[in-house]
């Protein structure tokens, strides 16, 4: 992900989990052990046809990150069952000018 851009992140669920059944969700982005950004179910597009969450970040949100590595994890709840994805590494790339356009 490059700072000062508006990337779209997709989070595909396994076939045995229906994304439309998710009642709560939290996507956490962290860097250097600190939470940088969190998004809840209301912030996400729920694509039931492709069984995924879709999230577009803003320029301001990508500028919250320093160049380097970040972690992402998706947590979801279906009824009373809480689920968590593996933590995924994301490379944050710099921009020559990171002002919002």
KAURWO-V789217 format. One record per residue. N is the residue number from 1. OMEGA is omega in radians with two decimals (NA if undefined). D_FIRST is the distance of its C-alpha to the first C-alpha in whole Angstrom. Layout:
# KAURWO-V789217
n: [N/N]
omega: [OMEGA/OMEGA]
d_first: [D_FIRST/D_FIRST]
This chain:
# KAURWO-V789217
n: [1/2/3/4/5/6/7/8/9/10/11/12/13/14/15/16/17/18/19/20/21/22/23/24/25/26/27/28/29/30/31/32/33/34/35/36/37/38/39/40/41/42/43/44/45/46/47/48/49/50/51/52/53/54/55/56/57/58/59/60/61/62/63/64/65/66/67/68/69/70/71/72/73/74/75/76/77/78/79/80/81/82/83/84/85/86/87/88/89/90/91/92/93/94/95/96/97/98/99/100/101]
omega: [3.10/3.07/3.07/3.07/3.14/-3.09/3.02/3.11/3.08/-3.11/-3.06/-3.13/3.06/-3.08/-3.09/3.10/3.12/-3.10/3.11/3.12/-3.11/-3.14/3.07/3.09/3.09/3.04/-3.08/3.03/3.13/3.12/3.14/3.09/-3.12/3.07/3.14/-3.05/3.04/3.11/3.13/-3.05/-3.13/-3.14/-2.98/2.91/3.11/-3.11/-3.09/3.13/-3.13/3.07/-3.08/2.90/3.07/-3.11/3.04/3.11/3.10/3.06/-3.12/3.14/3.13/3.10/3.06/-3.07/2.99/3.05/-3.12/-3.10/3.05/3.09/3.05/3.00/3.08/3.01/-3.12/3.09/3.03/-3.00/3.14/-3.12/3.11/-3.11/3.07/3.09/2.93/3.05/-3.08/3.09/3.11/3.09/3.10/-3.11/-3.12/2.98/3.13/3.08/-3.06/3.07/3.03/3.12/NA]
d_first: [0/4/7/9/8/9/7/10/10/13/15/18/21/24/27/29/27/28/25/27/29/27/28/26/22/20/16/15/12/14/13/16/19/18/17/14/14/16/17/20/22/23/19/18/19/22/22/25/26/23/23/19/18/15/13/12/10/12/11/13/11/8/10/12/10/11/9/10/10/10/12/12/16/17/21/23/27/30/33/34/31/28/25/22/20/19/16/13/11/7/6/5/6/9/10/14/15/13/16/16/17]
